[in-house]
Amino acid sequence: MVIQLLGMGAGIVNAALNQRRLFLKGGNGELWVVWDRMRTIVPTWAAAFKNPPCFPEIEEACKRPGSLA
């Protein structure tokens, strides 16, 4: 449930630069903590779920320039 909620938040962040600035300004570090813990198992989940773009919004938000990662 946490991953799903963070995925929705990351989707909003990825949609527009203004929301990204607001998100980063709020000190929301949970997204990066969760991504750091799950990024090594995402390829396994993608294969198991037969869903190659597994959690793409979270990954994109954490890899974009200006992120905390």
C-alpha positions as CSV (number, residue, x, y, z in Angstrom):
1,M,0.0,0.0,0.0
2,V,2.9,2.4,0.8
3,I,4.5,1.7,-2.6
4,Q,1.2,2.3,-4.4
5,L,0.6,5.6,-2.6
6,L,4.2,6.7,-3.3
7,G,3.8,5.7,-6.9
8,M,0.7,7.9,-7.2
9,G,2.6,10.8,-5.6
10,A,5.6,10.2,-7.9
11,G,3.3,10.3,-10.9
12,I,2.1,13.7,-9.8
13,V,5.6,14.9,-9.3
14,N,6.7,13.6,-12.7
15,A,3.7,15.3,-14.4
16,A,4.8,18.9,-13.8
17,L,7.8,20.8,-12.6
18,N,5.9,23.0,-10.2
19,Q,4.6,20.0,-8.2
20,R,8.1,18.6,-8.2
21,R,9.5,21.7,-6.6
22,L,6.7,21.7,-4.0
23,F,7.3,18.0,-3.3
24,L,11.0,18.4,-2.8
25,K,10.5,21.6,-0.7
26,G,8.3,19.6,1.7
27,G,11.3,17.3,2.6
28,N,9.5,14.2,1.5
29,G,12.3,11.7,1.8
30,E,10.1,8.6,2.0
31,L,10.1,8.2,-1.7
32,W,13.9,7.8,-1.9
33,V,14.1,5.6,1.2
34,V,11.4,3.2,-0.3
35,W,13.0,3.3,-3.7
36,D,16.5,2.6,-2.3
37,R,15.1,-0.5,-0.5
38,M,13.1,-1.8,-3.4
39,R,15.2,-1.0,-6.5
40,T,17.2,-4.2,-6.2
41,I,14.1,-6.4,-6.2
42,V,12.1,-4.5,-8.9
43,P,13.5,-6.6,-11.8
44,T,12.4,-9.8,-10.0
45,W,8.9,-8.4,-9.4
46,A,8.7,-7.2,-13.0
47,A,9.5,-10.7,-14.2
48,A,7.1,-12.3,-11.7
49,F,4.3,-10.0,-12.6
50,K,5.1,-10.0,-16.3
51,N,5.2,-6.3,-16.1
52,P,8.5,-4.9,-17.4
53,P,7.8,-1.3,-16.5
54,C,7.3,-2.2,-12.8
55,F,6.9,1.0,-10.6
56,P,8.1,3.3,-13.4
57,E,6.8,6.5,-11.8
58,I,8.9,6.0,-8.6
59,E,12.0,5.1,-10.6
60,E,11.6,8.2,-12.8
61,A,11.1,10.5,-9.9
62,C,14.2,9.3,-8.1
63,K,16.4,9.4,-11.2
64,R,15.4,12.8,-12.5
65,P,17.9,15.7,-12.2
66,G,17.3,17.6,-9.0
67,S,16.1,14.6,-7.0
68,L,17.7,13.8,-3.7
69,A,19.0,10.4,-4.9
